[in-house]
Amino acid sequence: MSWQRPGRGWWAAALGFTLLVGIFPQFALGALGPQLRGELDVSPSDLGLVFAGLYVAGVIGSPLAGPIVDRLGPRRSCVGLQLTVAIALVAASLVTSRTGLIVAMIPAGAAMAFANPGTNRWAAAASQPQTQAQLVGFAQAGVQAGALVAGGLASAIALGLDWRGALRIGAALAVIGAFLALRAPKDDSWKGPGDVPRGRERDAAPTGGLRRSAVGQETTARDGRGPVASVDPRRALVALAIYAAMMGAGTAVVFAYLPTFAVDVGGMGVALAGATASVYGGTALLCRLAIGAVLRDPDRHLRTMLVVFAAGAAASIAIVTAGAVAPVWILVGAVVFGATGTTWPAVAFLAVVRMSPARSAGRATGWMAAAFYLGLWLSPPVAGAVIAVAGYGPAWGGAIGAYLVAVLPALTLGHREPEGAAAGAG
């Protein structure tokens, strides 16, 4: 895949910025939590409610966003998303109360619902599995770039930048992202050797990877590099949705409370605690880019990788809890969390692209994203209430439990058959 072709770089940059901007508000709230607590008197339980207000819009909006993206087109959807987030962040930077913060963030949550359906639908325009993997990996790396930016802005308090200025910088990034999307190819317009966009005419006769020939029907397809993959698309999407919900439940606890845990229990300063978001964000950024670059046969490795991500995320929380003894373990746990608990969407959302026709990739992604946001929505308020009553230990235990539960649906995903056997069955 050559990134030097005219338009291809804009396409990749637009995908990355769309997810950076779409997910930035949640990272900003977590990283800026200690500052919000000081100025707006936001307690851990209040912070959980702010996260809940952000995610409930994502839960409700994602299934609605998918068909809209498929109908309106991913590029227009991505531009609208970023402009909406820009307005929401500016409004949030002007609030003077906890209630105002929650209300201001609701439009950002609604825009967030379009992030994954929009980028997946746009990446589905590429027909080659490796190209899809690279585009989805680049887009998903934008999520962690958002975490890196949020952590950096939180740490900039040492230079005099407060949380209001940090949110306004986020709004400026959203405007830049909208410009990039406008410069990128129009939805399915990219054409290049061996990489023709998948339009409506291609849905009936896919050429590679896992594709759905009929709802609920088991399908097989050659990817040109070895065995044949066999999977029931409907069952796989249900398993992925359950997996995403459980992973989201554990991940949201870390997003919301890792910096405050680092301050309250680890004894870190506010700036260093905020930088924990940069630690796991930077790690996940590199991991997602690497996955997009090297994952040439996603169908073969899907199940193993998702199981490893879930188990590794549980281990990362266990490491973080050791920060009560030595604060350095919080940073070590953040690195492991970045490599596992925030890297898995690069593979899971790629699986949705591979299983869905191009014209309905937005719908399929919308339902999986809704499950993910459901987990993100429910766990912060529960964890906040638990922290207020019993401390951080039980809250971290709940996050570990959610990650371990996610292993189960991952184990049910697909299987590989010898090429000859599958061909004979066909």
JOQUIWO-V432767 format. One line per field, one symbol per residue. ss: DSSP state (2 for helix, 1 for strand, 0 for the rest). Layout:
ss = ???
This chain:
ss = 000000022222222222222222222222202222222200022222222222222222222222222222022222222222222222220000022222222222222222222222222000002222222222222222222222222222222000222222222222222222222000000011001100022220000000000000011111000001111122222222222222222222222222222222000002222202222222222222222222000222222222222222222222222222000222222222222200002222222222200222222222222222222222222222222222022222222222222222222000111022222220
